[in-house]
């Protein structure tokens, strides 16, 4: 663990969605930290709150959703206390930017790729149009785009999925952000293209000195690209640590179950399954939200919410099996 | 030698592309282009490849759900590629399919008992209490219960819907089931349950599967033999062991190395391919992989390699492997 100040620190973040069916408690006390030049993987199953965490950092939660508590400290200031115009002028797209799952639907189909990137540059930096275009081409080149001058003049529909994702990443990097949030950046891409994009994301840290929060449900991607991993379940980070801590010395029963459920090469016999299903977050289980499915659940698990315990330096677990 | 359950010879499926004022045919998408394969009784035959390579079209064409452009499909010694409609319908008792997306492959206006029982009704095999009995029996096989009979598809989770899809395929007691990415819309913990169920059913009922997926670890876990597809062609096929121990085609190697494996200690040489998957509308001449192949030579652009046997059932289509 880096003892120095983390780049981003989230404490007790709670985001709720007020739907007509009831209040969806999507995030219920998320704690997370991302160090400088670090690639943190945020992993979990559908609906566990990975994307909501990413969007909450940028305060992009739209009604009926609302961030109701906690703090997100970035570069010494709490993002939740900033005014909206400060957020959009200083933070969003400048210091923290985001790349989404479906590249072609997050680009504007009516503008060329180059003009969309230079728009982002001109919004945050005092440069003229020509200089912005020049920088747009140069950033496209740096993301490994073949023939960047031509691509800059093309529309999103003319690009393949992999190219469009490169363009999205180029746009996100255009203002030299300190943190890039990549939300499932490869799940709509083919495996061989996915490998290209992941290689690019790994390079970001050395080339651009950008930290990355990589949101994914693919444990393979996490194992191969991330330095640190946070495992989420039903709106909580239940285990956090070094990538080897999580894969080799994981402590939480859910992490254990999740890892064992993935088919591995050269295995035989039945796959491990976690009993039950993911809970409804309108009426989540009391205490530890995993307790109804947990093979190790005890009485206290249904009554109290476990707090984070550091089992090894830099490796924390939120489970009653481990007490300091 | 025991005859294979299904034999496919020279199967082609071209989709015409129309354009212009008169909707003239401008070209063809060669989704499946001259594919030969054999599927043995009681095996799980895995078909792997990237999106758009023609896996689904091949799976559907084997059952004539999409009419093949040309080629022969022989199922249990009967050439089904030119059966007429009524004979084909009888033959469909033996072959079923489970679709990829459990959210769009179940009729939202029907109750589970009607979705699962539809095949029995169409073929006139059961009615009344017997129909209900057989539907229930198949629901129980896939881990659903009596109370689920009168519910609609939207009331179920993704995993349960896929179970309904499997029950629908099983109800006619088929011999052969094409499973088209049955778990790609599901989370890993749900996927594990469905995969366990599918393997259990396959053993208990002596089924033969064609298992289509782009997820290599799932294919490896499920299959006995595997075929790798690239832009409408099978580039390599063999037993699971042979293919994973000794992949020969440069595409297979790159594909295998690109699959992320959940083990941070595993240090592998990643082969990162350049460029994009070509469009099947204008596949590259010669070997279709040559523009991305790190070993491509001049003759790869000219001649199309044939799928040749290198070692007992291990076949490769590459000029560089003799």
Interface residues (C-beta under 8 A of the other chain):
Chain A: X45 X46 X160 X162 X163 X190 X191 X192 X193 X194 X195 X196 X198 X199 X217 X218 X219 X220 X221 X222 X223 X224 X225 X243 X244 X247 X248 X257 X258 X259 X261 X262 X263 X264 X265 X266 X267 X270 X271 X272 X273 X274 X277 X278
Chain B: X50 X51 X157 X159 X187 X188 X189 X190 X191 X192 X193 X195 X196 X199 X214 X216 X217 X218 X220 X221 X222 X244 X254 X255 X257 X258 X259 X260 X261 X262 X263 X264 X265 X266 X270 X272 X273 X276 X277
